[in-house]
Amino acid sequence: MSKVIIATLITLLLMTGCAAPTQAQRDQNAFIARGKKGVADSNECMVRINSSVAGWVVLNEVLFVDDASKNKFELMTAKNKLNPAQAQALKEYISAAVECRAVRLQALSGSPLYGALSQYFDTLDSIYLQLLQGEMTIGEANIAKDKALKKTRISLQNAGSEMKKAVDSQSQQELEQRQQSAQRLMNYLQSHRTVNTNCTAIGNSIDCVSR
């Protein structure tokens, strides 16, 4: 999920034009920097949790991390429900991960990305609860997580497109306002320009030229 968020942020950054940035583009660049730092901090937080005893149990016996997880297929086909040790590990894992989740959500607050990620976490919480209550097997939980991940990837990409359209619209309005202000200034200068008149005597007549 982190890779998808970072990719979306980088795409937004690359879409910013090379001309003098508008305020909307500056705001977007500031958000991108904040978002990338938040994801990095959240990842560091999760590394610590994943390295714990509870993290080891959860990631090896309960839920896969991402598509690159070697045990993904094995966990998606598991028929057993949580045993007491796995349930305890999952509870500890969930409690510790709350801090990491908050860091990531805070970094993306105020953007469509926040909504997409928040919905994913809500779905994940529902999966956790059903696992702990014995309403899901480990395989069913991992299948549900896989579906949630795929849906969230699409939601994040759509959110990124939505953000780009909003920034483009705001930037276009600002550029038009800049052009209008520049034209008003030019009109003012033209109407208030200093006129210099030079006159030259030619025989009995005078020839004058104004510039």
C-alpha positions, 0 to 999 in steps of 0.5 A, a space after each residue: 500500500 505504501 508503494 501505491 501512495 508514494 507512486 500517486 504522490 510522485 505522479 502528482 509531482 511530475 504533473 506540475 508544469 515547469 512554468 512559474 508555479 501557481 499557488 495551487 501547485 505550491 500547495 500541492 507540492 507542500 502536500 506531496 512532501 508532507 505525504 511522502 514524509 508521513 508514509 516514510 515515518 509510518 513505514 519505519 513505525 511498522 518495521 518496528 512492530 513487524 519485528 516484534 514477537 507479535 508481529 512475527 506471528 501475525 505476518 507468518 501465521 495470520 495475514 500476508 503483508 502485500 503481493 510480494 509476501 511469499 506466504 500469501 497463497 498459503 495464508 489465503 488457502 488456510 482453513 483454520 481459525 485463530 488459535 489462542 496464541 495467534 489471537 493474542 498476537 493479533 490483539 497486540 499487533 493491532 494495538 501497536 499499529 494504531 500509532 503507525 496508522 495515525 501518522 499516515 492518515 495525518 500526513 494525507 489529511 485534507 485530501 481524497 487520498 485520506 478518504 481512500 486510505 481511511 476506508 481501507 483501514 475500516 475494512 481491515 478493522 472489520 477483518 480483524 474483528 471477524 478473525 478475533 470473534 471466530 467468524 472467519 478462517 485465516 484463509 477467508 481473512 486473507 482473501 478479504 484483505 487481498 480484495 480490499 488492497 486491490 480496491 484501495 489501489 484503484 481508489 488511490 489512483 482515482 483520488 490522485 486523478 481527482 486531485 490533479 483535476 482540482 489543481 489544474 482547474 485552480 491553476 487555470 483560474 489563477 493563470 487567467 487572473 494573472 493575465 487579466 491583471 497584466 492586461 489591466 496594467 498594460 492598458 493603464 500604462 498605455 493610457 497614462 504614458 508620457 508623450 514627448 513632442 519634438 518640433 523642427 522648423 523647416 523654412 516658414 513652417 514647423 514640423 512636430 512629431 509626438 512619441 
